[in-house]
Amino acid sequence: MALPPAAPGRRLQHRRQIDVQVFSRSNGLWEVDARVSDVRPEAVELASGRRAAGAPIHDMLLRLVVDQRFAIVEAGAETLAAPYEQACTDYGDLYGGLVGMNLMKGFRRAVTERFGGVRGCTHINELAQVLPTAVVQAFAGEVFDTRGDGPQAAKPFQIDRCRALRSDGPTVLAYYPRWYRPAAPTPSIPAESGPARNP
């Protein structure tokens, strides 16, 4: 069973939304706006007080400016709603520390090392983890070639980066035949022949 069936009487208790939007700038840079929000459909009593139904418990925005090599050249975060108000918003320019990182070179690990635990905000850190693949999607066909059709073309970025697009698989054979590579045959071990001998 691939997906467990939804129970007919289930009731929504919590909604987390993550929204990532990537914008091109006229100067060749790209803006990445990532937002996370947590909302309860009914009023909830938090340690810091009552939060009305539908009012965000968390609402946080992380903005990066990246170049076409995935390097972060500007960064910052803003907390619009949080359970602990001032305590959750006093990180100042902490996330400016993302500048200099590269989304495709150890970014997720670096975020955890630099901002994990009490050094940063759990929710902004989690939000940052989805950004590498979101920016790859935005760059696909715009910044780098995803077809690999031209005579001097390199292998498309996406091949061999997931199960469906393995270079020896049927999807690559059907849609990117130039880049298809059959799997190497598994060497067979010859069976012993003749009568068994006692040592």
C-alpha positions in Angstrom: 0.0 0.0 0.0 1.7 3.2 -1.2 -0.4 5.7 0.7 -2.3 4.9 3.9 -6.0 5.7 3.4 -7.3 8.9 5.1 -9.6 8.1 7.9 -13.2 9.3 7.2 -13.6 10.9 10.6 -10.2 12.6 10.8 -10.1 16.2 12.0 -7.6 18.9 11.1 -5.6 19.9 14.1 -2.7 21.8 12.6 -1.5 23.2 9.3 2.1 24.0 8.4 2.6 25.7 5.1 6.0 26.2 3.4 6.0 28.5 0.4 9.1 29.1 -1.7 9.2 31.6 -4.5 12.2 32.4 -6.7 12.4 35.6 -8.7 15.0 36.6 -11.4 16.4 40.1 -11.1 17.4 42.2 -14.1 21.1 42.2 -12.9 21.4 38.4 -13.3 20.9 37.6 -9.6 18.0 35.7 -8.1 15.8 36.3 -5.1 14.5 33.4 -3.0 11.6 34.1 -0.6 10.9 31.2 1.7 8.1 31.4 4.2 6.8 29.0 6.9 3.6 29.4 8.8 1.9 27.3 11.5 -1.8 27.8 12.0 -4.4 26.0 14.2 -8.0 25.8 13.1 -9.2 26.4 16.7 -8.0 28.7 19.4 -5.0 27.4 21.3 -3.5 28.3 24.7 0.2 28.8 24.4 2.5 29.4 27.4 2.7 33.0 26.2 -1.1 33.4 26.0 -4.1 32.5 23.8 -3.8 32.4 20.0 -7.1 32.8 18.2 -8.2 30.3 15.6 -6.6 30.9 12.3 -4.0 33.3 13.7 -0.4 32.2 12.9 1.6 30.7 15.7 4.7 31.0 13.4 5.1 33.2 10.4 8.6 33.6 9.3 10.3 34.7 6.1 13.8 34.0 4.9 15.1 35.8 1.9 18.3 34.9 0.0 19.9 36.6 -3.0 21.9 34.1 -5.0 24.0 34.2 -8.2 23.9 31.7 -11.0 26.5 29.5 -9.3 24.2 29.1 -6.3 26.4 31.3 -4.1 24.5 33.4 -1.5 25.4 37.1 -1.8 22.7 38.6 0.5 20.5 37.0 3.2 18.2 37.8 6.0 15.2 36.7 8.0 12.1 38.3 9.5 9.7 36.8 12.1 6.2 38.2 11.7 4.6 35.9 14.3 6.0 33.6 17.0 4.9 32.1 20.3 7.4 34.0 22.4 7.3 37.4 20.6 10.5 39.3 21.5 12.5 36.2 22.3 11.7 34.7 18.9 12.6 37.9 17.0 15.8 39.1 18.6 18.2 37.2 16.4 19.0 40.4 14.6 21.2 39.9 11.5 22.1 36.3 12.4 20.9 34.9 9.1 23.1 37.4 7.2 25.6 34.7 8.1 24.3 32.7 5.2 26.2 35.0 2.9 29.2 33.2 1.4 27.5 29.8 1.6 26.7 27.9 -1.6 23.3 26.1 -1.9 25.0 23.1 -3.6 28.1 22.7 -1.5 27.3 21.4 1.9 24.6 24.0 2.6 22.3 21.9 4.7 25.1 20.7 7.0 26.6 24.2 7.3 23.2 25.7 8.3 22.9 23.1 11.1 26.5 23.6 12.2 26.3 27.4 12.2 22.7 28.0 13.4 21.5 24.8 15.0 20.3 24.4 18.6 20.3 27.6 20.7 22.3 29.5 18.1 19.4 30.1 15.8 15.7 29.5 15.1 14.5 26.0 14.6 11.8 27.0 12.1 14.0 29.2 10.0 16.7 26.5 10.0 14.2 23.9 8.8 12.9 26.3 6.1 16.5 26.8 4.8 16.8 23.0 4.3 14.3 23.0 1.4 16.1 25.8 -0.6 18.7 23.9 -2.6 16.3 21.8 -4.6 13.8 24.7 -4.9 16.5 26.9 -6.5 17.6 24.0 -8.8 14.0 23.8 -10.0 14.0 27.5 -10.7 17.3 27.4 -12.6 16.3 24.3 -14.7 16.1 25.4 -18.3 16.9 29.0 -17.4 20.4 29.0 -15.9 21.5 25.5 -17.0 20.5 23.1 -19.7 18.2 20.3 -18.8 17.9 18.8 -22.2 21.5 18.1 -23.2 20.6 18.2 -26.9 23.3 20.4 -28.4 26.5 19.0 -29.9 28.6 20.5 -27.1 26.1 19.9 -24.4 27.0 18.4 -21.0 25.0 15.7 -19.4 21.8 17.2 -18.0 22.1 18.2 -14.3 19.2 16.0 -13.2 20.4 12.7 -14.5 21.7 10.3 -11.8 20.3 12.5 -9.1 17.2 10.4 -8.3 15.8 6.9 -8.8 13.6 7.8 -11.8 16.5 9.5 -13.7 19.3 7.0 -13.3 21.4 6.8 -16.5 20.7 3.1 -16.9 16.9 3.4 -16.5 14.0 3.5 -18.8 13.2 7.2 -18.2 16.6 8.3 -19.4 16.4 5.9 -22.4 13.0 7.3 -23.4 13.6 11.1 -22.8 17.4 11.5 -22.9 18.6 8.6 -25.1 21.9 10.4 -25.8 22.7 10.1 -22.1 21.5 6.5 -21.6 24.2 4.1 -20.3 23.2 0.5 -20.0 24.0 -1.1 -16.7 27.3 -3.1 -16.6 26.5 -6.8 -16.7 26.9 -8.6 -13.4 29.7 -11.0 -13.6 28.5 -14.6 -13.3 30.4 -17.0 -11.1 30.9 -20.3 -12.8 29.3 -23.3 -11.1 31.7 -26.0 -10.0 31.7 -29.0 -12.3 32.6 -32.6 -11.8 32.2 -34.8 -8.8 32.8 -33.4 -5.4 36.2 -34.3 -3.9 37.1 -34.9 -0.4 39.9 -32.7 0.8 
